[in-house]
Amino acid sequence: MSATDSDTRGPATRLFLPDFCQGSAVLAIVLIAELVAIIFAIARQALHENFWIDLASSSLFLLWIGLVCAAVLCRSRRWLERMPAGRAASIAIALVVGTVGVVSEVVYQVGSALNPGHVESSLLFPNTHAGFLLRNMVVGFIVSSLALRYFYVSAEWKRSIEMEALARIRALQARIRPHFLFNSMNTIAALTRTHPDSAEQAVEDLADLFRASLAEADTMITLREELDIARTHQRIEQLRLGPRLRVEWHIDDLPLNTPVPSLIVQPLLENAVYHGIEMLPAGGTVTITGRRRQHDVEIEVRNPIPAQAGYGEREGNRMALENIRQRLELAWPGRARIETRQKDGEFSARLVFPYAAGQERE
């Protein structure tokens, strides 16, 4: 199934359950179990002398139920993912209720074995078999139903945010700048008779840029491929501006195989040329510097600018920066950013995004 197909599937075909195999989900279950145990103990015993015994027994029982249910849902996740959301939710509830019943039966049998007469054991083990099982399974059904409803609403809310961000990125991506196409076609036309080989290379480079711009907005490529796209753009602009455009690359320290969203560096180079170098009679130098610092990757693009205010607020520059910002947010929510600075006749844009060792692509 293609990425487009997976994005357009309805909510009935998407599994909304969290991944209970992750440590964060297990920790959340432990905290919820402890909170529920405290509430039950306060409701039953208040601050009487048996409060701590009741709290300990409730905590132990709820922790066992929570951890076993998490393990069951973790093991069955791949199976549930292949089902429609409604059927997966029903089976998940049945699994939770069945697990609660099994754990409750084990607790009752252990209590019966340790204290056959159930003498003074009401605080540690249940006294009634059927009532204990039925009560726990009903509570398990209610709690699991409410939890699944919360997971469903949360998943749909998150999906709506992602789809809205993706739609904004695609809208920005579809607005191909007329000036770049117009300038490129003029350059190719001028080179057709005098330098046909250069014109042919320019056509191929332009096709590569359009192919990259028309790709899915959430497509992940290697950093090497993204830098190749930027170099392709540089070759086209170099034909037009000649010696007025100079680009210095300092990227030896970059992890080139790390996955990144497409079109996060090339638009910065395009902005540097269009809003900076092109407006300077003598041209200038665009400096692209990349490095990895611990768990982050940093890429900075610097270019000289005309001696006038408002460079960073220009519509084209602002649109490109917002496009990149949304791409970073879609790929690494809350963990990536773009920083801009205008000082001493120079504008700089710096990308900062996380680097995860072991995720490199060949």
C-alpha positions as semicolon CSV with decimal commas, in nm:
position;residue;x (nm);y (nm);z (nm)
1;M;0,000;0,000;0,000
2;S;0,138;0,339;-0,093
3;A;0,189;0,630;0,140
4;T;-0,098;0,813;-0,022
5;D;-0,329;0,520;0,032
6;S;-0,234;0,495;0,397
7;D;-0,298;0,865;0,446
8;T;-0,643;0,854;0,292
9;R;-0,771;0,550;0,477
10;G;-1,071;0,613;0,693
11;P;-1,060;0,603;1,072
12;A;-1,232;0,266;1,070
13;T;-0,917;0,106;0,926
14;R;-0,659;0,268;1,157
15;L;-0,554;0,115;1,487
16;F;-0,580;0,384;1,753
17;L;-0,439;0,187;2,045
18;P;-0,104;0,307;2,183
19;D;0,195;0,077;2,167
20;F;0,188;-0,101;2,503
21;C;0,529;-0,250;2,428
22;Q;0,688;0,089;2,494
23;G;0,817;0,183;2,836
24;S;0,625;0,512;2,843
25;A;0,292;0,329;2,801
26;V;0,381;0,079;3,076
27;L;0,482;0,364;3,308
28;A;0,149;0,536;3,241
29;I;-0,036;0,215;3,331
30;V;0,160;0,184;3,657
31;L;0,081;0,543;3,755
32;I;-0,288;0,506;3,666
33;A;-0,310;0,180;3,865
34;E;-0,157;0,347;4,171
35;L;-0,391;0,645;4,148
36;V;-0,694;0,418;4,118
37;A;-0,572;0,211;4,414
38;I;-0,541;0,524;4,627
39;I;-0,890;0,636;4,529
40;F;-1,038;0,294;4,613
41;A;-0,858;0,280;4,947
42;I;-0,972;0,627;5,047
43;A;-1,328;0,554;4,940
44;R;-1,340;0,231;5,143
45;Q;-1,130;0,305;5,449
46;A;-1,073;0,682;5,459
47;L;-0,795;0,725;5,716
48;H;-0,886;0,436;5,946
49;E;-0,627;0,196;6,085
50;N;-0,668;-0,050;5,794
51;F;-0,601;0,212;5,528
52;W;-0,240;0,111;5,449
53;I;-0,318;-0,260;5,432
54;D;-0,610;-0,192;5,200
55;L;-0,393;0,038;4,985
56;A;-0,115;-0,220;4,960
57;S;-0,349;-0,501;4,859
58;S;-0,534;-0,284;4,606
59;S;-0,208;-0,156;4,456
60;L;-0,064;-0,504;4,416
61;F;-0,383;-0,637;4,260
62;L;-0,429;-0,344;4,018
63;L;-0,063;-0,347;3,919
64;W;-0,083;-0,714;3,827
65;I;-0,397;-0,653;3,624
66;G;-0,250;-0,348;3,451
67;L;0,082;-0,511;3,363
68;V;-0,074;-0,836;3,242
69;C;-0,327;-0,646;3,028
70;A;-0,044;-0,437;2,881
71;A;0,150;-0,754;2,798
72;V;-0,155;-0,910;2,631
73;L;-0,228;-0,599;2,422
74;C;0,141;-0,569;2,334
75;R;0,153;-0,926;2,203
76;S;-0,173;-0,889;2,012
77;R;-0,096;-0,549;1,854
78;R;0,021;-0,689;1,518
79;W;-0,289;-0,905;1,501
80;L;-0,519;-0,613;1,586
81;E;-0,352;-0,385;1,330
82;R;-0,483;-0,601;1,047
83;M;-0,845;-0,551;1,156
84;P;-1,090;-0,264;1,114
85;A;-1,085;-0,026;1,409
86;G;-1,430;-0,128;1,537
87;R;-1,352;-0,499;1,544
88;A;-1,009;-0,433;1,695
89;A;-1,166;-0,226;1,974
90;S;-1,420;-0,499;2,054
91;I;-1,151;-0,767;2,064
92;A;-0,927;-0,545;2,277
93;I;-1,207;-0,497;2,531
94;A;-1,272;-0,871;2,534
95;L;-0,901;-0,938;2,590
96;V;-0,887;-0,693;2,879
97;V;-1,203;-0,830;3,043
98;G;-1,078;-1,188;2,997
99;T;-0,739;-1,096;3,143
100;V;-0,905;-0,931;3,442
101;G;-1,109;-1,246;3,496
102;V;-0,803;-1,473;3,478
103;V;-0,600;-1,258;3,718
104;S;-0,894;-1,233;3,957
105;E;-0,937;-1,611;3,951
106;V;-0,566;-1,660;4,025
107;V;-0,585;-1,415;4,316
108;Y;-0,890;-1,591;4,458
109;Q;-0,730;-1,935;4,428
110;V;-0,410;-1,812;4,593
111;G;-0,614;-1,663;4,876
112;S;-0,809;-1,985;4,917
113;A;-0,488;-2,190;4,930
114;L;-0,320;-1,964;5,185
115;N;-0,627;-1,928;5,406
116;P;-0,889;-2,196;5,335
117;G;-1,126;-2,070;5,603
118;H;-1,101;-1,707;5,496
119;V;-1,045;-1,612;5,857
120;E;-0,977;-1,239;5,894
121;S;-0,862;-1,222;5,535
122;S;-1,106;-0,974;5,391
123;L;-0,840;-0,706;5,360
124;L;-0,592;-0,919;5,170
125;F;-0,796;-1,176;4,976
126;P;-1,159;-1,189;4,860
127;N;-1,418;-1,390;5,052
128;T;-1,675;-1,446;4,775
129;H;-1,581;-1,617;4,451
130;A;-1,854;-1,529;4,200
131;G;-1,907;-1,178;4,334
132;F;-1,535;-1,102;4,323
133;L;-1,494;-1,222;3,963
134;L;-1,813;-1,057;3,837
135;R;-1,739;-0,725;4,005
136;N;-1,386;-0,708;3,868
137;M;-1,488;-0,803;3,515
138;V;-1,765;-0,542;3,509
139;V;-1,524;-0,277;3,634
140;G;-1,268;-0,394;3,376
141;F;-1,527;-0,364;3,099
142;I;-1,625;-0,011;3,201
143;V;-1,268;0,111;3,248
144;S;-1,143;-0,046;2,923
145;S;-1,436;0,100;2,727
146;L;-1,367;0,448;2,863
147;A;-0,994;0,408;2,799
148;L;-1,047;0,294;2,439
149;R;-1,280;0,587;2,379
150;Y;-1,010;0,821;2,508
151;F;-0,746;0,653;2,291
152;Y;-0,972;0,683;1,988
153;V;-1,042;1,055;2,041
154;S;-0,674;1,121;2,112
155;A;-0,561;0,933;1,800
156;E;-0,814;1,112;1,579
157;W;-0,713;1,449;1,722
158;K;-0,346;1,375;1,656
159;R;-0,425;1,248;1,306
160;S;-0,629;1,559;1,226
161;I;-0,338;1,780;1,332
162;E;-0,096;1,579;1,117
163;M;-0,329;1,588;0,816
164;E;-0,383;1,962;0,857
165;A;-0,008;2,020;0,874
166;L;0,044;1,795;0,572
167;A;-0,223;1,983;0,376
168;R;-0,058;2,316;0,457
169;I;0,279;2,183;0,346
170;R;0,134;2,051;0,020
171;A;-0,036;2,386;-0,044
172;L;0,292;2,569;0,009
173;Q;0,476;2,308;-0,196
174;A;0,235;2,350;-0,487
175;R;0,312;2,721;-0,511
176;I;0,617;2,687;-0,734
177;R;0,778;3,028;-0,762
178;P;0,719;3,171;-1,108
179;H;1,041;3,373;-1,097
180;F;1,260;3,064;-1,068
181;L;1,086;2,884;-1,357
182;F;1,094;3,197;-1,572
183;N;1,463;3,265;-1,505
184;S;1,557;2,899;-1,561
185;M;1,374;2,881;-1,894
186;N;1,538;3,206;-2,008
187;T;1,879;3,068;-1,913
188;I;1,815;2,742;-2,099
189;A;1,693;2,931;-2,407
190;A;2,004;3,148;-2,408
191;L;2,232;2,845;-2,381
192;T;2,056;2,634;-2,645
193;R;2,258;2,770;-2,941
194;T;2,584;2,867;-2,775
195;H;2,626;2,589;-2,519
196;P;2,384;2,304;-2,600
197;D;2,549;2,064;-2,354
198;S;2,501;2,310;-2,068
199;A;2,140;2,369;-2,179
200;E;2,073;1,995;-2,179
201;Q;2,222;1,959;-1,830
202;A;2,012;2,252;-1,710
203;V;1,695;2,086;-1,841
204;E;1,784;1,765;-1,657
205;D;1,857;1,959;-1,338
206;L;1,530;2,149;-1,366
207;A;1,342;1,820;-1,413
208;D;1,512;1,679;-1,102
209;L;1,406;1,983;-0,898
210;F;1,047;1,957;-1,014
211;R;1,047;1,585;-0,937
212;A;1,165;1,658;-0,583
213;S;0,911;1,938;-0,533
214;L;0,623;1,719;-0,651
215;A;0,709;1,432;-0,417
216;E;0,496;1,363;-0,111
217;A;0,546;1,627;0,156
218;D;0,614;1,368;0,428
219;T;0,867;1,171;0,222
220;M;1,191;1,099;0,406
221;I;1,515;1,093;0,208
222;T;1,879;1,079;0,312
223;L;2,062;1,398;0,394
224;R;2,299;1,322;0,106
225;E;2,005;1,323;-0,138
226;E;1,876;1,650;0,006
227;L;2,217;1,813;-0,036
228;D;2,233;1,680;-0,394
229;I;1,903;1,858;-0,463
230;A;2,053;2,180;-0,327
231;R;2,362;2,135;-0,544
232;T;2,135;2,083;-0,847
233;H;1,969;2,414;-0,773
234;Q;2,311;2,573;-0,736
235;R;2,415;2,453;-1,084
236;I;2,109;2,610;-1,244
237;E;2,160;2,942;-1,067
238;Q;2,531;2,933;-1,146
239;L;2,452;2,931;-1,518
240;R;2,241;3,242;-1,475
241;L;2,452;3,444;-1,230
242;G;2,799;3,322;-1,323
243;P;3,081;3,453;-1,100
244;R;2,839;3,667;-0,899
245;L;2,730;3,351;-0,715
246;R;2,978;3,166;-0,497
247;V;2,877;2,881;-0,268
248;E;3,101;2,736;0,001
249;W;3,013;2,394;0,142
250;H;3,143;2,290;0,485
251;I;2,956;1,967;0,542
252;D;3,227;1,707;0,609
253;D;3,100;1,650;0,965
254;L;2,741;1,575;0,863
255;P;2,594;1,221;0,890
256;L;2,491;1,202;0,525
257;N;2,289;0,880;0,559
258;T;2,051;1,010;0,825
259;P;1,686;1,040;0,706
260;V;1,541;1,391;0,671
261;P;1,229;1,542;0,510
262;S;1,277;1,647;0,150
263;L;1,329;2,013;0,061
264;I;1,461;2,156;0,387
265;V;1,802;2,280;0,263
266;Q;1,733;2,364;-0,103
267;P;1,470;2,632;-0,023
268;L;1,721;2,806;0,206
269;L;1,976;2,816;-0,076
270;E;1,708;2,943;-0,315
271;N;1,615;3,219;-0,071
272;A;1,979;3,313;-0,024
273;V;2,020;3,354;-0,400
274;Y;1,691;3,526;-0,480
275;H;1,668;3,762;-0,181
276;G;2,039;3,814;-0,129
277;I;2,295;3,744;-0,402
278;E;2,070;3,843;-0,691
279;M;2,002;4,186;-0,539
280;L;2,370;4,270;-0,487
281;P;2,548;4,414;-0,793
282;A;2,874;4,240;-0,701
283;G;2,705;3,919;-0,591
284;G;2,835;3,738;-0,287
285;T;2,910;3,409;-0,117
286;V;2,655;3,170;0,031
287;T;2,808;2,962;0,309
288;I;2,650;2,629;0,402
289;T;2,787;2,475;0,722
290;G;2,682;2,147;0,877
291;R;2,783;1,964;1,191
292;R;2,656;1,706;1,437
293;R;2,650;1,800;1,803
294;Q;2,574;1,507;2,033
295;H;2,213;1,413;1,955
296;D;2,138;1,699;1,711
297;V;2,228;1,786;1,354
298;E;2,276;2,153;1,266
299;I;2,283;2,302;0,917
300;E;2,333;2,677;0,872
301;V;2,293;2,878;0,552
302;R;2,442;3,230;0,555
303;N;2,426;3,492;0,281
304;P;2,491;3,866;0,244
305;I;2,186;4,088;0,207
306;P;2,120;4,437;0,075
307;A;2,149;4,724;0,318
308;Q;1,778;4,755;0,387
309;A;1,545;4,643;0,663
310;G;1,279;4,375;0,649
311;Y;1,469;4,100;0,468
312;G;1,344;3,829;0,701
313;E;0,984;3,951;0,669
314;R;0,958;3,931;0,289
315;E;0,668;3,720;0,168
316;G;0,875;3,471;-0,031
317;N;1,132;3,429;0,244
318;R;0,866;3,393;0,511
319;M;0,672;3,137;0,304
320;A;0,981;2,919;0,255
321;L;1,074;2,935;0,624
322;E;0,720;2,841;0,726
323;N;0,724;2,551;0,480
324;I;1,047;2,419;0,629
325;R;0,923;2,473;0,984
326;Q;0,614;2,265;0,917
327;R;0,818;1,990;0,752
328;L;1,042;1,969;1,057
329;E;0,743;1,964;1,291
330;L;0,578;1,687;1,090
331;A;0,893;1,475;1,100
332;W;1,001;1,546;1,459
333;P;0,714;1,700;1,661
334;G;0,853;1,941;1,919
335;R;1,213;1,829;1,866
336;A;1,325;2,026;1,559
337;R;1,337;2,396;1,482
338;I;1,461;2,660;1,241
339;E;1,635;2,970;1,374
340;T;1,692;3,289;1,176
341;R;1,913;3,589;1,243
342;Q;1,988;3,912;1,058
343;K;2,302;4,095;1,168
344;D;2,589;4,297;1,017
345;G;2,461;4,276;0,662
346;E;2,416;3,900;0,671
347;F;2,118;3,672;0,704
348;S;2,149;3,322;0,849
349;A;1,900;3,036;0,880
350;R;1,992;2,741;1,097
351;L;1,819;2,403;1,097
352;V;1,835;2,193;1,413
353;F;1,688;1,843;1,414
354;P;1,754;1,523;1,613
355;Y;2,000;1,262;1,503
356;A;1,921;0,903;1,600
357;A;2,210;0,661;1,568
358;G;2,112;0,336;1,398
359;Q;1,850;0,494;1,169
360;E;2,090;0,569;0,886
361;R;1,991;0,452;0,540
362;E;2,219;0,280;0,298
